[in-house]
Amino acid sequence: MKEFLLLFRNDYKSMPASSPEQLQAIMKLWMDWIGSIAAQNKLSSAGNRLGGEGKVMRSNNVVTDGPYTEIKELVGGYTIVKADSLEEATELSKGCPILQVGGNVEIRPIVPM
């Protein structure tokens, strides 16, 4: 079985503010979706949300502010799943709650070094 990175992206600047109750309901959707993957023994790492701040290291030790928030979509988090193929990993991503709010999931195979 191979591992695949599910990378979550969304246009966070255009999302409306949510009430605490709405945030709780959204979190439940995420926990249910991740739980369904875990129940299939396909979850390798539950992943994490990513903060909005950061730095980018470039060649010659040039450091710039990041991430690139001027682009429309911002990487907001990730998880790692186990699947036999890219197609199976893609099927697992179909229930991701970010899809309900206009976001997307990038599915990438993890290639061991």
Secondary structure as the mmCIF struct_conf table of DSSP 4:
data_model
#
loop_
_struct_conf.conf_type_id
_struct_conf.id
_struct_conf.beg_label_comp_id
_struct_conf.beg_label_asym_id
_struct_conf.beg_label_seq_id
_struct_conf.end_label_comp_id
_struct_conf.end_label_asym_id
_struct_conf.end_label_seq_id
STRN STRN1 LYS A 2 ASN A 10
HELX_RH_3T_P HELX_RH_3T_P1 TYR A 12 SER A 14
BEND BEND1 MET A 15 MET A 15
HELX_LH_PP_P HELX_LH_PP_P1 PRO A 16 ALA A 17
HELX_RH_AL_P HELX_RH_AL_P1 PRO A 20 ALA A 39
TURN_TY1_P TURN_TY1_P1 GLN A 40 ASN A 41
STRN STRN2 LEU A 43 ARG A 49
BEND BEND2 GLY A 52 GLY A 52
STRN STRN3 GLY A 54 ARG A 58
HELX_RH_3T_P HELX_RH_3T_P2 SER A 59 ASN A 61
STRN STRN4 VAL A 62 GLY A 66
BEND BEND3 PRO A 67 PRO A 67
TURN_TY1_P TURN_TY1_P2 THR A 69 GLU A 70
BEND BEND4 ILE A 71 LYS A 72
STRN STRN5 LEU A 74 ALA A 83
BEND BEND5 ASP A 84 SER A 85
HELX_RH_AL_P HELX_RH_AL_P2 LEU A 86 SER A 93
TURN_TY1_P TURN_TY1_P3 LYS A 94 GLY A 95
HELX_RH_3T_P HELX_RH_3T_P3 PRO A 97 VAL A 101
TURN_TY1_P TURN_TY1_P4 GLY A 102 GLY A 102
STRN STRN6 ASN A 104 PRO A 109
#
